[in-house]
Amino acid sequence: MKFLLVFDFDHTIVDENSDTWIVKCAPEKKLPFGLRNSYQPGHWTEYMGRVFLYLGDNGVKEDEMKRTMTTIPFTAGMVDLLGFIGENKELFDCIIVSDSNTVFIDWILKAADFHKVFDEVFTNPAAFSSSGYLTIQNFHAHHCAKCPKNLCKRKVLKEFIDKQSERGVNYTQIVYIGDGGNDLCPVMFLNKDDIAMPRQGYTLEKKISQLARDLSPVECSVLVWSSATDIMSYLKLLLKE
C-alpha cells in the first residue's frame, strides 16, 4: 500500500507566487510598466526570463535573490503537513509539479529542510549564467491545447506513473493538491479511486465546480482544503484505513 502525493508549489506549498515574490528584489520593489505588460497568455516562462534579465541588469545578485526567496511564507499548516509526510515516507511518495523553477523551489525547500520529503520536483529548469544572471527554460514540449506551452502537468504525471509502474511501484491512490487553472488537466487524468484536493476559493476549485454544473464532473473524488491541516486530517484517515 503506497500513496502518491502530487503537490503544486505556488499558492499551495507556499502561500504566494514565487515568481512575483522575486520582484521584491527589483529597484523600488516593482517592475517597469513596459515589462509588466509584456506577458502574453501561455508564455509565462519567457516573461520570467525578461524579469530575471531586468534584475540582472540592475545588479541584483544571487545571494540577494536567495535571501528574498527564503522569506516567502508557507501556507497555513503546511510546515506540520510536510513534517508528517516526512515521518511517514514509507507510505507516501511525494512529488512537486510546478510552473515555478528549480532554483526557487530548491532554495525554499532546503532553507526549511523539506527537500528530503519530495522524491522528485518537476519544474522549469533555471540556473545562474557565468555573468551572474538567472536564466530559465521551458520544462518540456507537449501537444496539449489546454496547457501553457512550457508545461502540461498531466503529461508529467502520466510519465511519472508509467515510469514507476515499470519499476514495479503502483499506487493505491493518487492525491493531487493544487490551486491553479493549470492543475485541472492532471486532475482530469485521475480515476475514481484518486482524490483531487483543490484549495478553497482558488481557480482549480472554481473550474471543478463549473464542470460539475455542466454535468461533466471529474472522475475522481474532490475534497476542498483551506489549510494544510485539512490535508493532514485526510492523510491520517487514509493511514487508519
Secondary structure, 3 states (H helix, E strand, C coil): CCEEEEECCECCCECCCHHHHHHHHCHHHCCCHHHHCCCCCCCHHHHHHHHHHHHHHCCCCHHHHHHHHCCCCECCCHHHHHHHHHHCCCCEEEEEEEEEEHHHHHHHHHHCCCHHHCCEEEEECEEECCCCCEEECCCCCCCCCCCCCCCCHHHHHHHHHHHHHHCCCCCCEEEEEECCHHHHHHHHHCCCCCEEEEECCCHHHHHHHHHHHCCCCCCCEECCECCHHHHHHHHHHHHHC
